[in-house]
Amino acid sequence: MHLRTLKKINAKIFISLSIPPTAVCLYFSNYPDEWIAVLTVYVATVIYLIMFAEAVYELTAPYTEEGYVSNKRKLAFLFIGKIVILISAIIFGRQIMGSKIIIPVLNYFVHIFVLGASLSKAKK
């Protein structure tokens, strides 16, 4: 599967903006068990955000690009896959962290804004 949104995400900005909030989450977590949960939710969040950006692109491309036809199977896979990944990571984190799962969930919300800040504005 070819992901066009990976070309639009500035990796340097994304990584530099995503590491500080994740480090804060790790600071408030107990080593090593809760760190595993926080990092698992972090990896799931990054995968989720890439799939989300690609799904939005796939939805909007027929209206912005002449002659583009949206792939319905890819779109279904992206929407179902991103929900399954995120829910699985949160359930895994809940098993390890208990009520402190709010720490990686807040990190997830911060990363939504990080993704928005790291998207390049130029059309590629």
C-alpha positions in Angstrom: 0.0 0.0 0.0 1.4 3.3 -1.1 1.0 6.1 1.5 1.1 9.5 -0.1 0.9 11.3 3.3 4.4 10.2 4.3 5.7 12.6 1.7 3.7 15.4 3.2 4.8 14.9 6.8 8.0 16.7 7.8 9.8 14.0 9.8 12.3 16.4 11.5 9.5 18.6 12.8 7.3 15.6 13.8 10.0 13.9 15.7 11.3 17.1 17.4 7.8 18.0 18.5 6.7 14.5 19.5 9.6 13.5 21.7 9.1 16.2 24.5 5.5 15.3 25.4 6.4 11.6 25.3 9.4 12.3 27.6 7.0 14.1 30.0 4.7 11.1 29.9 7.6 8.8 30.7 8.6 11.1 33.6 5.2 10.6 35.2 5.3 6.8 34.7 7.0 4.2 36.8 9.9 2.4 35.2 9.9 -0.2 33.5 6.3 -1.6 33.2 4.5 1.7 32.7 7.2 2.9 30.3 6.4 -0.1 28.0 2.8 0.9 28.1 3.5 4.5 27.3 5.9 3.6 24.4 3.4 1.1 23.1 0.6 3.7 23.0 3.1 6.1 21.5 4.0 3.7 18.6 0.3 3.0 18.1 -0.5 6.7 18.1 2.1 7.3 15.3 0.7 4.5 13.2 -2.8 5.7 13.9 -2.0 9.3 12.9 -0.3 8.2 9.6 -3.4 6.0 8.8 -5.7 8.9 9.8 -3.8 11.4 7.5 -3.9 8.9 4.6 -7.7 8.2 5.2 -8.4 12.0 5.1 -6.3 12.3 1.9 -8.1 9.4 0.3 -11.5 11.0 1.2 -10.5 14.5 -0.1 -8.4 13.5 -3.2 -11.4 13.0 -5.5 -12.4 16.6 -4.9 -8.9 18.1 -5.2 -7.3 16.1 -7.9 -8.8 15.8 -11.4 -9.7 12.2 -12.3 -8.8 10.6 -9.0 -11.0 7.7 -7.9 -11.0 6.8 -4.3 -10.1 3.2 -3.4 -13.0 2.0 -1.2 -11.2 -1.1 0.2 -8.1 1.0 1.2 -10.4 3.5 2.8 -12.3 0.8 4.8 -9.0 -0.8 5.8 -7.6 2.5 7.0 -10.6 3.4 9.1 -11.1 0.0 10.7 -7.3 -0.6 11.1 -6.7 2.7 12.9 -9.5 2.1 15.3 -8.3 -1.4 16.0 -4.7 -0.3 16.6 -5.6 2.5 18.9 -8.2 0.6 21.0 -5.8 -2.4 21.3 -3.0 -0.1 22.5 -5.2 1.6 25.0 -6.5 -1.8 26.4 -2.9 -3.0 26.6 -1.9 0.2 28.5 -4.9 -0.1 30.8 -3.9 -3.6 31.8 -0.5 -2.3 32.8 -1.1 1.2 34.1 -4.6 1.0 35.5 -6.1 4.4 36.2 -2.9 6.2 35.0 -3.8 5.4 31.4 -4.8 9.0 31.1 -1.1 9.9 30.8 -0.6 8.2 27.4 -4.1 9.3 26.3 -3.2 12.9 26.8 0.0 12.3 24.9 -2.2 11.0 22.0 -4.2 14.2 22.0 -1.0 16.3 21.9 0.2 14.3 19.0 -2.8 15.2 16.9 -1.6 18.8 17.0 2.0 17.7 16.4 0.8 16.0 13.2 -1.0 19.2 12.1 2.1 21.2 12.8 4.4 18.8 10.9 2.4 18.6 7.7 3.9 20.5 4.8 1.7 23.1 3.2 3.2 22.6 -0.3 1.4 20.3 -2.7 3.5 17.4 -3.8 
